[in-house]
Amino acid sequence: MSWNAPFAALGLTLGLTFGLTVCLALPALAEEPAQKQAPKSGRLDEVLVTATSHESRVDAVPNAVTVITREQIDQMVAPTTIDILKNAAGVEVYNARGPLSSSTYNRVIMRGQGSNPARILVMLNGIPQAGGQNGDFEWSFINPRDVERIEIVRGPGSALYGSQAMGGVINIITRKPTEADGKTVLETKYGSLDTMSASASHSRKEGDWGFYGSATVGGTDGYQVVPGDQVVYRSGKATNSGKLRSTNDWGRGVVTYDIDKTSGLTLNMMHGHFLNQGMYNFMHEFTAFEMAKKQADLSYAKKFTGGEVLAYASAAYQYSTYDGSSSSAPYNNMAKTGESSAYQRDYQGGLKATMDVGLGNTLSAGLDLKRTSYDRRYDNYGMAGSNYGSAGGDAQVWGAFLQDELNLFDGRLLITPGVRYENTSLFNGYAEQLPTVTRREMARSLLRSFTGRVGARLNVVDWLSFRSAFGEAFRAPTLNELYGASRIGTSTYYGNTDLKPERLRSIEGGVDITPLDDLRISLTVYRNHAVDYIDNVLVAAGTYNKKNIGTVDTGGFEGEISYTFLEHWRSFLNHQQCDPKLMTGTYVGQRITGTPTMTTSIGLAFSDPKLFNASVVNRRVGRIYNNSANSQVYGNYDVVDAKLSKAFALEASKLELSLEVSNLFDVRVRETSGTQAPGSLYTAGVAWIF
């Protein structure tokens, strides 16, 4: 099926539907008073979001948006921040190496995009966080208690945010210091699989200055590399090969200064360390993966009548390493054969401004610049004397965007056209793949792209809205995709300097219905068309190269229903159907690897400060294809999570007790050929707040 035919049909259908809706609604809009009705109290449209690069209400953006609030986070089973996303509509989270796992193994997938982390842009308080090497974000460095809310914007965001926003944008908003008399939280948790964590945080406001600091240490044996039905042998006896010890520690400090009532500075500093160690029970010194990262973000925000300005600068340094091992049988003869060290530096800055220019127009414009340097100097695995490769390179990206928000009929009709230009420069690239291949220097190259987006939202009445959008996306290959060389298990993966950038076009339509203050329904249909899609391709036994595999079409549906009833009860149902197919190439008609074809989450929560909080959620994951031929199929499982917590008020403080269960019924969860989730995890926690 060609791209033009289905898109033309879908576009015509959406256009006619939207046009008919406008025609039917215009008389009603004309009869309304000369001001927009105030939104109903308690509705999500009172929450401010950054879907349009500046603060707007949910009911004033044309995007498919989900906002996860602090109250909802308190009711979740979420050992790390990435777990907050796992039940959101249109989002699938892989935590394939168990609780507290690193970003190297974590993945967020939205609308069939995201098995590569570089297709989903993560921001922290509006500042992009994706690393230039792989595009990943270290989720474990943000304690879930630090999060005020998370905003999820589904669909291509390249017209605003550039290359790494093909599938969507996730913006993590953290808590700010507001307590004049100070607030301290001490918390510890312990559970099965020898899983433990201890954290402390303090927040205080002193005049114009604010201070916030937090620190966490944790560890677990719930790290599983080889599925539980596989064993290795030592001295002729079967040995459990499933467990390694994962540990992490991190700290975060925030300093704010209010210049005046309308402007201020924020300095955010983070440090984290992650370690997976031990292998096959007789190689305890083996480092499966280790990473340390330091980062500092400085931002300035100014609000004025009819507009706002945000400027930011960020610097990050990351070191990672992992050991190699021989793979000759018997397994008890395996030995550490070398280590692979990598260094990554990211520097970025940006400036964006929004201004009401009259006649219902609000203009937004911005400029940003990013520089990344990556070096993996040594990568010796000792396999038959082969050096599997060293690699590195630099990337520099600058971009500029312009967007207009046109409000008609007192804000009932919103139209948002936008465009972005981006320039990516790749240089200093080098690669060594085998001892017989000398070091190759890569020629400097430039990648340029214009991407556009136009969206529309019609608030027919206060409880009914229609929205539609057309967007383009562009993604330059990451440094690892271009120059990388690595070995995972018995497979070797190489980059490809001839990769073309991925490009995507998307169209969507949706409706938001809020017939009651406490009932919200959101439905969205979409279709994506991606060309020059990048994936691993098997070129020889155990050897993979990155290649542009062809055209991928994705059609899907997303639905959200949430209902709060009897004052203390909240229920929700989220469902997505996604069907990403290869339309060209060797595997035409096959599904893309690593993307679930369906996910459904249904949950019920009870919250009463005088009694207790409780929640139970069932998450259903459909088929996951693990290879290009679709002959390996995983997924098809249901996982139930439950949480019970109780707060006790003391004289000048509060004590919170909690019990959390992940995978209540110990279901076998298999997401890839090389990993299996560790099963049920029971965790008890106590927090003292004063």
C-alpha positions as CSV (number, residue, x, y, z in Angstrom):
1,M,0.0,0.0,0.0
2,S,1.4,3.4,-0.9
3,W,1.8,6.3,1.4
4,N,-0.2,8.9,-0.5
5,A,-3.4,6.9,-0.9
6,P,-4.1,6.1,2.8
7,F,-2.9,9.5,3.9
8,A,-5.0,11.3,1.4
9,A,-8.1,9.3,2.4
10,L,-7.4,9.8,6.1
11,G,-6.7,13.5,5.6
12,L,-9.8,14.0,3.5
13,T,-11.9,12.2,6.2
14,L,-10.4,14.3,9.0
15,G,-10.7,17.5,7.0
16,L,-14.4,16.9,6.2
17,T,-15.2,15.9,9.7
18,F,-13.4,18.9,11.2
19,G,-15.0,21.2,8.6
20,L,-18.5,19.9,9.2
21,T,-17.9,20.3,13.0
22,V,-16.8,23.9,12.5
23,C,-19.9,24.7,10.3
24,L,-22.3,23.2,12.8
25,A,-20.6,24.8,15.8
26,L,-20.2,28.4,14.4
27,P,-23.8,29.4,15.1
28,A,-23.5,28.2,18.7
29,L,-20.1,30.0,19.1
30,A,-21.5,33.2,17.7
31,E,-24.3,33.2,20.2
32,E,-22.0,32.8,23.2
33,P,-21.0,35.8,25.3
34,A,-17.8,37.6,24.4
35,Q,-15.7,35.6,26.8
36,K,-14.8,31.9,27.0
37,Q,-16.6,29.9,29.7
38,A,-14.4,29.1,32.7
39,P,-13.3,25.4,32.7
40,K,-15.0,23.1,35.1
41,S,-13.2,22.8,38.4
42,G,-11.1,19.8,39.0
43,R,-10.6,19.0,35.3
44,L,-7.2,18.3,33.8
45,D,-7.6,21.3,31.5
46,E,-6.6,23.4,34.5
47,V,-3.1,21.8,34.5
48,L,-0.4,23.8,32.6
49,V,1.6,21.9,30.0
50,T,4.5,22.6,27.6
51,A,3.1,20.9,24.5
52,T,3.4,24.2,22.6
53,S,6.8,25.2,24.0
54,H,5.2,27.4,26.7
55,E,2.7,27.0,29.4
56,S,-0.9,26.3,28.2
57,R,-3.9,24.4,29.5
58,V,-4.6,20.9,28.2
59,D,-7.8,22.2,26.6
60,A,-5.8,24.8,24.7
61,V,-3.4,22.5,22.7
62,P,-4.1,20.5,19.6
63,N,-1.9,17.5,20.7
64,A,-2.8,14.2,22.3
65,V,-1.6,14.9,25.8
66,T,-1.5,13.0,29.0
67,V,-0.6,14.6,32.4
68,I,0.4,12.4,35.3
69,T,-0.1,14.3,38.5
70,R,1.6,14.0,41.9
71,E,-1.5,12.5,43.4
72,Q,-1.5,9.7,40.8
73,I,2.2,9.1,41.3
74,D,1.6,8.6,45.0
75,Q,-0.8,5.7,44.2
76,M,1.6,3.9,41.8
77,V,4.1,1.1,42.2
78,A,7.1,3.0,40.8
79,P,10.6,2.0,42.0
80,T,12.1,4.4,39.5
81,T,10.8,7.3,37.5
82,I,10.4,5.4,34.3
83,D,7.9,3.1,36.0
84,I,5.5,6.1,36.3
85,L,4.9,5.9,32.6
86,K,4.1,2.2,32.3
87,N,0.3,2.6,32.5
88,A,-0.1,5.8,30.4
89,A,-2.1,5.6,27.2
90,G,0.0,5.2,24.1
91,V,3.2,4.4,26.1
92,E,5.0,1.1,26.6
93,V,8.0,0.8,29.0
94,Y,10.6,-1.9,28.9
95,N,12.5,-2.4,32.1
96,A,14.1,-5.6,30.8
97,R,16.9,-5.9,33.3
98,G,14.6,-5.7,36.4
99,P,14.2,-3.0,39.1
100,L,16.7,-0.2,39.3
101,S,18.1,-1.0,35.8
102,S,20.1,1.5,33.8
103,S,19.0,3.5,30.8
104,T,21.1,1.2,28.7
105,Y,18.3,-1.4,29.1
106,N,15.3,0.9,29.6
107,R,13.1,1.8,26.6
108,V,10.1,4.0,26.2
109,I,8.0,3.3,23.0
110,M,5.3,5.7,21.7
111,R,3.3,5.0,18.5
112,G,5.7,2.4,17.3
113,Q,8.7,4.8,17.7
114,G,11.1,4.4,20.4
115,S,12.7,0.9,20.5
116,N,15.7,3.2,19.8
117,P,15.7,5.8,22.7
118,A,16.7,8.5,20.3
119,R,13.2,8.6,18.9
120,I,11.6,9.8,22.1
121,L,12.8,13.2,23.6
122,V,12.9,13.4,27.4
123,M,13.1,16.9,29.0
124,L,13.6,17.9,32.6
125,N,11.8,21.1,33.5
126,G,11.7,22.0,29.8
127,I,15.4,21.3,29.1
128,P,16.3,18.5,26.7
129,Q,18.1,15.6,28.3
130,A,18.9,13.1,25.6
131,G,22.6,12.2,25.2
132,G,24.2,12.6,21.8
133,Q,25.7,9.1,21.8
134,N,22.5,7.1,21.9
135,G,19.8,9.6,22.7
136,D,19.1,7.9,26.1
137,F,18.1,9.4,29.4
138,E,19.1,8.1,32.8
139,W,15.7,7.6,34.5
140,S,17.1,6.2,37.8
141,F,18.7,9.6,38.6
142,I,15.4,11.2,39.4
143,N,13.7,9.9,42.5
144,P,9.9,9.5,42.0
145,R,9.4,11.6,45.1
146,D,11.1,14.5,43.3
147,V,8.5,14.6,40.5
148,E,5.7,17.0,40.6
149,R,4.1,15.8,37.4
150,I,5.0,14.3,34.0
151,E,3.6,15.6,30.7
152,I,3.4,13.2,27.8
153,V,2.9,14.6,24.3
154,R,2.3,11.9,21.7
155,G,3.1,12.3,18.1
156,P,6.1,13.9,16.2
157,G,7.5,17.0,18.0
158,S,10.4,17.8,15.7
159,A,8.8,21.0,14.5
160,L,9.5,22.4,18.0
161,Y,12.1,20.2,19.6
162,G,14.2,18.8,16.7
163,S,15.7,15.5,15.8
164,Q,15.0,13.3,18.7
165,A,11.3,13.9,19.0
166,M,9.9,11.6,16.3
167,G,7.6,9.6,18.5
168,G,6.8,12.2,21.1
169,V,8.1,14.3,24.0
170,I,8.1,13.5,27.7
171,N,8.6,16.5,30.1
172,I,9.4,15.7,33.7
173,I,8.5,18.6,36.0
174,T,10.2,18.4,39.4
175,R,9.2,19.9,42.7
176,K,10.4,23.3,43.6
177,P,11.5,24.5,47.1
178,T,8.5,26.4,48.6
179,E,8.5,25.6,52.3
180,A,9.6,28.6,54.3
181,D,10.1,26.5,57.5
182,G,11.8,23.7,55.6
183,K,10.7,20.1,54.8
184,T,12.7,16.9,55.2
185,V,11.8,13.4,54.0
186,L,13.7,10.3,55.1
187,E,12.6,7.0,53.4
188,T,13.8,3.4,53.2
189,K,12.4,0.4,51.4
190,Y,13.3,-3.3,51.4
191,G,11.9,-6.2,49.5
192,S,12.4,-9.5,47.8
193,L,15.4,-10.2,45.6
194,D,17.4,-8.4,48.3
195,T,16.1,-5.1,46.8
196,M,16.7,-2.1,49.0
197,S,16.8,1.7,48.8
198,A,17.3,4.6,51.2
199,S,16.8,8.2,50.3
200,A,16.8,11.6,52.0
201,S,15.6,15.0,50.8
202,H,15.3,18.5,52.2
203,S,13.6,21.6,50.8
204,R,13.7,25.1,52.1
205,K,12.9,28.7,51.1
206,E,14.8,31.6,52.6
207,G,13.6,34.9,51.2
208,D,14.4,35.0,47.5
209,W,16.5,31.9,47.7
210,G,15.3,28.3,47.5
211,F,17.3,25.1,48.2
212,Y,16.5,21.5,47.5
213,G,18.7,18.5,47.9
214,S,18.1,14.8,47.6
215,A,20.2,11.6,47.6
216,T,19.4,7.9,47.1
217,V,21.3,4.6,47.3
218,G,19.8,1.3,46.1
219,G,20.5,-2.2,45.1
220,T,18.8,-5.4,43.9
221,D,19.5,-9.0,42.8
222,G,16.6,-8.8,40.4
223,Y,18.8,-8.4,37.3
224,Q,18.4,-11.2,34.9
225,V,20.5,-11.6,31.7
226,V,19.6,-15.1,30.6
227,P,16.0,-16.4,30.8
228,G,15.4,-18.6,33.8
229,D,14.9,-21.8,31.7
230,Q,18.6,-21.6,30.6
231,V,21.5,-22.7,32.7
232,V,25.2,-22.8,32.5
233,Y,27.5,-25.4,34.1
234,R,30.2,-25.4,36.6
235,S,32.1,-28.6,37.4
236,G,29.3,-30.5,35.6
237,K,26.5,-29.0,37.8
238,A,23.8,-26.7,36.7
239,T,24.2,-23.2,38.0
240,N,21.7,-20.3,38.2
241,S,22.9,-17.8,35.6
242,G,20.1,-15.3,36.1
243,K,21.2,-13.0,38.8
244,L,23.7,-10.1,39.0
245,R,23.8,-7.4,41.6
246,S,22.6,-4.0,40.5
247,T,23.5,-1.0,42.6
248,N,23.1,2.8,42.1
249,D,23.6,6.0,44.0
250,W,22.7,9.5,43.0
251,G,22.4,13.0,44.3
252,R,20.6,16.1,43.1
253,G,20.8,19.7,44.3
254,V,18.7,22.6,43.2
255,V,19.2,26.3,44.0
256,T,16.6,28.9,42.9
257,Y,16.8,32.7,43.1
258,D,13.8,35.0,42.6
259,I,15.1,38.1,40.8
260,D,11.6,39.6,41.2
261,K,8.0,38.4,41.2
262,T,8.1,37.7,37.4
263,S,11.6,36.2,36.9
264,G,14.1,33.9,38.4
265,L,17.2,31.6,38.1
266,T,17.4,27.9,38.7
267,L,20.5,25.8,39.0
268,N,20.0,22.0,38.9
269,M,23.0,19.7,39.6
270,M,23.0,15.9,39.4
271,H,25.4,13.1,40.0
272,G,24.8,9.4,39.6
273,H,26.5,6.1,39.5
274,F,25.2,2.7,38.3
275,L,26.8,-0.7,38.5
276,N,25.9,-4.2,37.4
277,Q,28.4,-6.7,38.7
278,G,28.8,-10.5,38.9
279,M,28.1,-13.1,36.2
280,Y,27.5,-16.9,36.2
281,N,28.0,-17.0,40.0
282,F,31.7,-17.7,39.6
283,M,32.7,-14.3,38.0
284,H,31.7,-12.0,40.8
285,E,34.3,-9.4,39.7
286,F,32.8,-9.2,36.2
287,T,31.4,-5.8,35.4
288,A,28.4,-6.3,33.1
289,F,27.9,-2.5,33.0
290,E,29.0,0.6,34.9
291,M,28.2,4.2,34.4
292,A,28.8,7.5,36.1
293,K,27.3,10.8,35.1
294,K,27.5,14.4,36.2
295,Q,25.3,17.2,34.9
296,A,24.5,20.8,35.6
297,D,21.6,22.8,34.1
298,L,21.1,26.6,34.5
299,S,17.9,28.3,33.4
300,Y,16.4,31.8,33.5
301,A,12.7,32.4,33.2
302,K,10.8,35.7,32.8
303,K,7.1,36.2,32.5
304,F,5.5,39.5,31.4
305,T,2.1,40.6,30.2
306,G,1.3,38.6,27.1
307,G,4.4,36.5,27.0
308,E,7.4,34.8,28.6
309,V,11.1,34.1,28.0
310,L,13.2,31.0,28.8
311,A,17.0,30.7,28.4
312,Y,19.0,27.6,29.5
313,A,22.5,26.2,29.4
314,S,23.5,22.6,30.3
315,A,26.7,20.6,30.5
316,A,27.0,16.8,31.1
317,Y,29.8,14.3,31.4
318,Q,29.3,10.6,31.3
319,Y,31.7,7.6,31.7
320,S,30.7,4.0,31.1
321,T,32.5,0.7,30.9
322,Y,31.8,-3.0,30.6
323,D,33.9,-6.2,30.6
324,G,34.4,-8.7,27.9
325,S,34.5,-12.5,28.4
326,S,35.4,-15.6,26.5
327,S,32.5,-17.7,25.4
328,S,34.2,-21.1,24.8
329,A,32.5,-24.1,26.4
330,P,32.4,-25.3,29.1
331,Y,31.1,-22.1,30.7
332,N,33.2,-22.6,33.9
333,N,36.2,-21.8,31.7
334,M,34.9,-18.3,30.9
335,A,37.1,-15.5,32.0
336,K,37.3,-11.8,31.9
337,T,39.2,-10.8,28.7
338,G,39.2,-7.0,28.7
339,E,37.1,-4.0,29.2
340,S,35.6,-1.3,27.1
341,S,35.6,2.4,28.3
342,A,33.5,5.2,26.8
343,Y,33.4,8.9,27.5
344,Q,30.7,11.3,26.5
345,R,30.4,15.0,26.8
346,D,27.2,17.0,26.0
347,Y,26.9,20.8,26.0
348,Q,23.8,22.7,25.0
349,G,22.0,26.0,25.3
350,G,18.8,27.5,24.1
351,L,16.6,30.6,24.1
352,K,12.9,30.8,23.4
353,A,10.3,33.5,23.7
354,T,6.5,33.7,23.4
355,M,4.5,36.9,22.9
356,D,0.9,37.9,22.3
357,V,1.1,40.1,19.1
358,G,-2.6,40.9,18.9
359,L,-5.5,39.8,16.7
360,G,-5.6,36.5,18.4
361,N,-2.0,35.6,17.5
362,T,0.6,34.3,19.9
363,L,4.0,33.9,18.4
364,S,6.7,31.5,19.8
365,A,10.3,31.4,18.5
366,G,13.4,29.7,19.7
367,L,17.1,28.9,18.9
368,D,19.1,26.1,20.4
369,L,22.6,24.6,20.0
370,K,24.1,21.3,21.1
371,R,27.5,19.8,20.9
372,T,28.4,16.1,21.7
373,S,31.7,14.3,21.9
374,Y,32.0,10.5,22.2
375,D,35.0,8.2,22.4
376,R,35.3,4.5,23.0
377,R,39.0,4.0,22.9
378,Y,39.4,0.3,23.8
379,D,37.0,-2.6,23.1
380,N,38.9,-5.9,23.4
381,Y,36.9,-9.0,24.1
382,G,39.7,-11.5,23.7
383,M,37.7,-13.7,21.3
384,A,40.2,-15.5,19.2
385,G,42.5,-12.4,19.5
386,S,39.9,-10.2,17.8
387,N,39.6,-6.6,18.7
388,Y,35.9,-5.9,18.1
389,G,36.3,-2.2,17.6
390,S,36.9,1.3,18.9
391,A,34.9,4.2,17.8
392,G,34.1,7.9,18.4
393,G,33.1,11.2,16.9
394,D,31.6,14.6,17.4
395,A,28.2,16.1,16.5
396,Q,27.0,19.7,16.5
397,V,23.4,20.6,16.1
398,W,21.7,23.9,15.9
399,G,18.1,24.6,15.2
400,A,15.5,27.4,15.1
401,F,11.7,27.2,15.2
402,L,8.8,29.6,14.7
403,Q,5.2,28.9,15.7
404,D,2.0,30.8,15.7
405,E,-1.1,30.1,17.8
406,L,-4.2,31.7,16.3
407,N,-7.2,31.9,18.6
408,L,-10.6,32.5,17.1
409,F,-14.1,32.8,18.6
410,D,-12.8,33.8,22.0
411,G,-10.5,30.8,22.1
412,R,-13.0,28.2,21.0
413,L,-11.0,27.5,17.8
414,L,-7.2,27.2,18.0
415,I,-4.9,26.7,14.9
416,T,-1.2,26.2,15.4
417,P,1.2,26.2,12.4
418,G,4.9,25.8,13.1
419,V,8.2,25.2,11.3
420,R,11.7,24.3,12.3
421,Y,15.1,24.3,10.5
422,E,17.8,22.1,11.9
423,N,21.5,21.7,10.9
424,T,23.5,18.7,12.0
425,S,27.3,18.6,11.5
426,L,29.2,15.3,12.0
427,F,33.0,15.4,12.3
428,N,36.1,13.8,13.9
429,G,34.5,10.4,13.4
430,Y,36.7,7.3,13.5
431,A,36.2,3.5,13.6
432,E,38.3,0.4,14.0
433,Q,36.4,-2.8,13.5
434,L,39.0,-5.6,13.4
435,P,42.7,-5.9,13.9
436,T,43.1,-6.2,10.1
437,V,41.2,-3.0,9.5
438,T,43.2,0.2,10.2
439,R,41.7,3.2,11.8
440,R,39.4,5.0,9.4
441,E,38.8,8.7,9.7
442,M,35.3,9.7,8.6
443,A,34.7,12.7,6.4
444,R,32.8,15.7,7.8
445,S,29.1,15.6,6.8
446,L,26.2,17.9,7.1
447,L,22.5,17.0,7.5
448,R,19.9,19.7,7.0
449,S,16.1,19.5,7.5
450,F,13.0,21.6,7.5
451,T,10.1,20.1,9.5
452,G,6.6,21.5,9.8
453,R,3.5,20.9,11.8
454,V,0.0,22.3,11.9
455,G,-2.7,21.5,14.4
456,A,-6.2,22.6,15.2
457,R,-8.5,22.2,18.2
458,L,-12.2,23.1,18.4
459,N,-13.8,23.4,21.8
460,V,-17.4,23.0,20.6
461,V,-18.8,23.3,24.1
462,D,-17.1,23.3,27.5
463,W,-17.2,19.5,27.6
464,L,-16.5,18.6,24.0
465,S,-13.4,19.2,21.9
466,F,-12.2,18.0,18.5
467,R,-8.5,18.1,17.5
468,S,-6.5,17.2,14.4
469,A,-2.8,17.5,13.4
470,F,-0.4,16.9,10.7
471,G,3.3,16.7,11.5
472,E,6.7,15.9,10.1
473,A,9.8,14.5,11.9
474,F,13.4,14.2,11.2
475,R,16.1,12.2,13.1
476,A,19.8,12.3,12.4
477,P,21.7,9.1,13.1
478,T,23.3,9.1,16.6
479,L,27.1,8.8,16.9
480,N,26.7,5.2,18.1
481,E,24.7,4.3,15.0
482,L,27.3,5.9,12.7
483,Y,30.6,4.8,14.3
484,G,29.7,2.4,17.1
485,A,31.2,-1.1,17.6
486,S,30.1,-3.3,20.5
487,R,29.5,-6.9,21.6
488,I,26.5,-8.2,23.5
489,G,26.6,-11.8,24.4
490,T,27.8,-13.6,21.3
491,S,26.7,-11.0,18.9
492,T,28.7,-8.1,17.5
493,Y,27.1,-4.8,16.4
494,Y,28.7,-2.2,14.1
495,G,27.6,1.3,13.1
496,N,27.4,2.5,9.5
497,T,28.7,5.8,8.3
498,D,26.5,5.7,5.2
499,L,23.2,5.9,7.2
500,K,20.6,8.4,6.0
501,P,18.5,10.3,8.5
502,E,15.1,9.0,9.3
503,R,12.1,11.0,8.2
504,L,8.4,10.7,9.2
505,R,5.1,12.2,8.4
506,S,2.1,11.8,10.6
507,I,-1.6,12.6,10.7
508,E,-4.0,12.2,13.6
509,G,-7.5,13.1,14.8
510,G,-9.1,13.0,18.2
511,V,-11.9,13.9,20.5
512,D,-11.9,14.9,24.2
513,I,-15.1,14.5,26.1
514,T,-15.7,15.6,29.7
515,P,-19.4,15.2,30.3
516,L,-18.9,15.3,34.1
517,D,-16.4,17.1,36.2
518,D,-14.9,13.8,37.3
519,L,-15.2,11.8,34.0
520,R,-12.7,12.3,31.1
521,I,-12.7,10.5,27.8
522,S,-10.0,10.9,25.2
523,L,-9.8,9.1,21.8
524,T,-7.1,9.4,19.1
525,V,-6.5,7.7,15.8
526,Y,-3.2,8.2,13.9
527,R,-1.1,7.1,11.0
528,N,2.6,7.4,10.5
529,H,4.8,7.0,7.5
530,A,8.6,6.7,8.1
531,V,11.3,6.4,5.4
532,D,14.9,5.2,5.8
533,Y,14.0,3.6,9.1
534,I,17.2,2.5,10.9
535,D,17.6,-0.9,12.5
536,N,20.1,-3.7,13.1
537,V,20.5,-6.1,10.1
538,L,22.1,-9.5,10.3
539,V,25.0,-9.5,7.8
540,A,26.9,-12.7,8.9
541,A,26.6,-15.2,11.7
542,G,26.5,-13.2,15.0
543,T,27.3,-9.9,13.2
544,Y,24.9,-7.0,12.8
545,N,25.2,-3.7,11.0
546,K,23.0,-0.6,11.3
547,K,21.2,0.0,8.0
548,N,18.3,2.0,6.6
549,I,15.9,-0.9,6.2
550,G,13.1,0.9,4.3
551,T,9.7,2.3,4.7
552,V,7.6,1.7,7.8
553,D,3.8,2.5,8.1
554,T,2.2,2.6,11.5
555,G,-1.5,2.9,12.2
556,G,-2.9,3.0,15.6
557,F,-5.6,4.0,18.2
558,E,-5.3,5.4,21.7
559,G,-8.0,5.6,24.2
560,E,-8.1,7.0,27.8
561,I,-11.0,6.9,30.2
562,S,-10.7,8.2,33.8
563,Y,-13.5,8.5,36.4
564,T,-13.5,9.7,40.0
565,F,-16.5,8.6,42.0
566,L,-17.8,8.5,45.6
567,E,-15.2,11.2,46.4
568,H,-12.3,8.8,47.2
569,W,-12.3,6.4,44.3
570,R,-10.6,6.8,41.0
571,S,-10.7,4.3,38.1
572,F,-9.1,4.4,34.7
573,L,-8.8,2.4,31.4
574,N,-6.0,3.1,28.9
575,H,-5.7,1.2,25.6
576,Q,-3.5,1.4,22.5
577,Q,-3.4,-0.6,19.3
578,C,-0.3,-0.2,17.2
579,D,0.6,-2.0,13.9
580,P,4.0,-0.9,12.5
581,K,4.7,-2.7,9.3
582,L,7.7,-2.7,6.9
583,M,6.4,-1.7,3.5
584,T,9.6,-2.2,1.5
585,G,12.7,-4.4,1.7
586,T,13.4,-8.0,2.4
587,Y,10.9,-8.3,5.2
588,V,8.0,-6.4,3.6
589,G,4.8,-7.0,5.5
590,Q,6.5,-7.9,8.8
591,R,6.1,-6.0,12.0
592,I,8.9,-3.9,13.5
593,T,10.9,-5.6,16.3
594,G,10.5,-4.6,19.9
595,T,7.2,-2.8,19.6
596,P,4.0,-4.3,21.3
597,T,1.0,-4.5,19.0
598,M,-1.3,-3.8,21.9
599,T,-1.2,-2.6,25.5
600,T,-4.1,-2.1,28.0
601,S,-4.0,-0.9,31.6
602,I,-7.0,-0.9,33.9
603,G,-6.8,0.3,37.4
604,L,-8.7,1.2,40.6
605,A,-7.4,3.4,43.4
606,F,-8.8,4.5,46.7
607,S,-7.5,7.5,48.6
608,D,-8.6,8.9,51.9
609,P,-6.1,10.7,54.1
610,K,-8.0,9.7,57.2
611,L,-8.0,6.0,56.3
612,F,-5.4,4.7,53.8
613,N,-4.5,4.7,50.1
614,A,-4.8,1.6,47.9
615,S,-4.5,0.8,44.2
616,V,-4.5,-2.2,41.9
617,V,-3.6,-2.1,38.2
618,N,-3.6,-4.8,35.5
619,R,-1.4,-4.2,32.5
620,R,-1.9,-6.4,29.4
621,V,0.9,-6.4,26.8
622,G,0.3,-8.0,23.4
623,R,2.7,-9.6,20.9
624,I,6.3,-8.4,20.7
625,Y,8.3,-9.5,17.6
626,N,11.9,-10.0,18.4
627,N,13.4,-10.5,14.9
628,S,12.9,-9.2,11.4
629,A,11.4,-12.4,10.2
630,N,8.8,-12.3,13.0
631,S,9.6,-15.9,13.9
632,Q,10.5,-15.0,17.6
633,V,7.4,-13.7,19.4
634,Y,7.3,-12.6,23.0
635,G,4.9,-10.6,25.1
636,N,1.3,-11.7,25.5
637,Y,1.2,-11.4,29.3
638,D,-0.8,-9.7,32.1
639,V,0.9,-8.2,35.1
640,V,-0.9,-7.0,38.2
641,D,0.7,-4.4,40.5
642,A,-0.8,-3.4,43.9
643,K,0.0,-0.9,46.6
644,L,-1.3,-0.1,50.1
645,S,-0.1,2.8,52.1
646,K,-1.1,4.5,55.4
647,A,-0.1,7.9,56.8
648,F,0.1,8.6,60.6
649,A,0.0,12.2,61.8
650,L,2.5,12.8,64.6
651,E,2.9,15.9,66.7
652,A,5.1,17.8,64.3
653,S,5.7,15.3,61.5
654,K,4.1,12.4,59.5
655,L,4.9,8.8,59.2
656,E,4.0,6.8,56.0
657,L,4.0,3.0,55.7
658,S,3.7,1.3,52.4
659,L,3.5,-2.2,50.9
660,E,4.1,-2.6,47.1
661,V,3.9,-5.7,44.9
662,S,5.0,-5.8,41.3
663,N,3.8,-8.7,39.3
664,L,1.5,-10.0,42.0
665,F,0.9,-13.4,40.4
666,D,4.6,-14.0,39.4
667,V,3.9,-14.1,35.7
668,R,6.7,-15.0,33.4
669,V,7.5,-11.8,31.5
670,R,9.7,-12.2,28.4
671,E,10.4,-9.2,26.3
672,T,13.6,-10.2,24.3
673,S,15.5,-13.3,23.6
674,G,18.2,-12.4,26.1
675,T,16.2,-11.1,29.1
676,Q,13.4,-12.2,31.4
677,A,11.9,-10.2,34.2
678,P,12.7,-11.5,37.7
679,G,9.1,-12.2,38.7
680,S,7.2,-10.9,41.7
681,L,8.8,-8.2,43.8
682,Y,7.4,-7.4,47.2
683,T,8.6,-4.2,48.9
684,A,7.8,-2.6,52.3
685,G,8.7,1.0,52.9
686,V,8.6,3.6,55.7
687,A,9.0,7.4,55.2
688,W,9.3,10.1,57.9
689,I,8.3,13.6,56.8
690,F,9.0,16.5,59.1
